[in-house]
């Protein structure tokens, strides 16, 4: 079954372009479009997509607000924020609001399609390096206010898994590194998300950075 | 503390003080001459020197008030005292000197020469004495002074006093030099009012720059995103869907053209700014008639333009210019401009029939709004009744 995608952008030229790019992938399918953050909620309700490609800057209701609205729905879709520039303060706000990742509008079509697949599968992080950089630049701002009780409840193994998640490792890679089965890793990841009260991988990693559990400096990107 | 004794800064400041003393010399010579001519020297003898010194200080102050000594003093204070002196804004430095600035320069000049004179005198008196005192055990007193016999009672008395005096002189110099260096920025740098004006100017420039950055970010970034996405899409359906490819190519062409127009405009503003800061004075409302004539707009200007403060006048001119340019570029019919100067505020309206209302309110509107808000006014722009309006209202008094 193809991955169902909804595109929300106030510029119709961006929408039609993204639609063509997504629709030409055999395993992806655009099931709806919205020209505004307010319009995206009813579209998602009726089309039940797996992933929403969400423009950040939209008139009336912007992408961050719309992300919050979507994630309040029962069985919400994954949200990927789409922006023009990657130094956008909006990106981080959107990630904190619950978006699973972000994409630049200038991404290559193949990368764009791949990003949708990664987010839909939820088994590794989209742009770990960029999230690390964003989190690093904001760590001091949030660190003091983010004491996360769940972090103390992690077992040693789960803490290892969280660190590897923050490095951007996929479940398969974590399994190889810790010499355990893929199913075991899946269970660990599930436990980490549950203990941190995180919706997905991205949220868990942001929590890990902001609480100082993982310091961006100690991690080596692949 | 030791660093004061051996540090380079102390000796540079010493040089500055001695320079002050040297500059004072002509005044003292003139003063002594007048004293000699009037026969005062015979009457007061040795006590004449301090009197002459005090008597020439008003003359020094007068010179500071009249002659352009500021440049010299700023150079000396910067290079010798090591004082951080902010440059005056270009228009103050090149134009006529205000009396406030003259007074502050004169105060500094008098302070430098007065204190420098005293310190140079002390240096001239102390150094030979120190040499004599240190050599006392081997040479004997070259002149008869009561202290010499006292010092000769023990052989190390002379050298000890000599070294102590020298050290004391260095510390005194360091202290006086530091005090001078501290007062230099206040007397030679911009006054508080000028500082405020400088700051305002900097804020204004910053606002313009931010406006331009946002404009580039919004318009060019947006257009290039459309180009990238549409080109990517076109490449994907090249073989299957010629209609979609044609539409994508059209969109790419249109977006790129719009981006170039925006770029043209933003670069134009940047160039204009550069010109304004280097040579040509920024245009004001006094130039509005020429602008209106050049664009062929119908203008209605009421009130006395001369009562508008320069800062406001420049800004309103620039906004009128940008609005007229936009109206000509994007509008479809005759442009009307109305400027009314009232007692305490002014109002500007520019309107034109708009064929196609731009979807995004780019076109420098954000920058204009920002600048008007900075000056404490209200700004409004947008479509109304088939026309595009730009209107603003600015207070003329704080």
HADDOCK unambig.tbl for C-alpha pairs under 7 A between the chains (distance, minus, plus):
assign (segid A and resid 13 and name CA) (segid B and resid 226 and name CA) 6.32 0.50 0.50
assign (segid A and resid 14 and name CA) (segid B and resid 226 and name CA) 5.59 0.50 0.50
assign (segid A and resid 14 and name CA) (segid B and resid 229 and name CA) 6.37 0.50 0.50
assign (segid A and resid 17 and name CA) (segid B and resid 229 and name CA) 5.38 0.50 0.50
assign (segid A and resid 17 and name CA) (segid B and resid 230 and name CA) 4.79 0.50 0.50
assign (segid A and resid 17 and name CA) (segid B and resid 233 and name CA) 5.21 0.50 0.50
assign (segid A and resid 18 and name CA) (segid B and resid 229 and name CA) 6.54 0.50 0.50
assign (segid A and resid 18 and name CA) (segid B and resid 233 and name CA) 6.97 0.50 0.50
assign (segid A and resid 20 and name CA) (segid B and resid 233 and name CA) 5.47 0.50 0.50
assign (segid A and resid 21 and name CA) (segid B and resid 233 and name CA) 5.12 0.50 0.50
assign (segid A and resid 21 and name CA) (segid B and resid 236 and name CA) 6.76 0.50 0.50
assign (segid A and resid 24 and name CA) (segid B and resid 236 and name CA) 6.99 0.50 0.50
assign (segid A and resid 84 and name CA) (segid B and resid 221 and name CA) 6.34 0.50 0.50
assign (segid A and resid 84 and name CA) (segid B and resid 222 and name CA) 6.77 0.50 0.50
assign (segid A and resid 84 and name CA) (segid B and resid 225 and name CA) 6.43 0.50 0.50
assign (segid A and resid 105 and name CA) (segid B and resid 225 and name CA) 5.68 0.50 0.50
assign (segid A and resid 105 and name CA) (segid B and resid 229 and name CA) 6.70 0.50 0.50
assign (segid A and resid 106 and name CA) (segid B and resid 225 and name CA) 5.88 0.50 0.50
assign (segid A and resid 106 and name CA) (segid B and resid 228 and name CA) 5.72 0.50 0.50
assign (segid A and resid 106 and name CA) (segid B and resid 229 and name CA) 6.68 0.50 0.50
assign (segid A and resid 109 and name CA) (segid B and resid 232 and name CA) 6.01 0.50 0.50
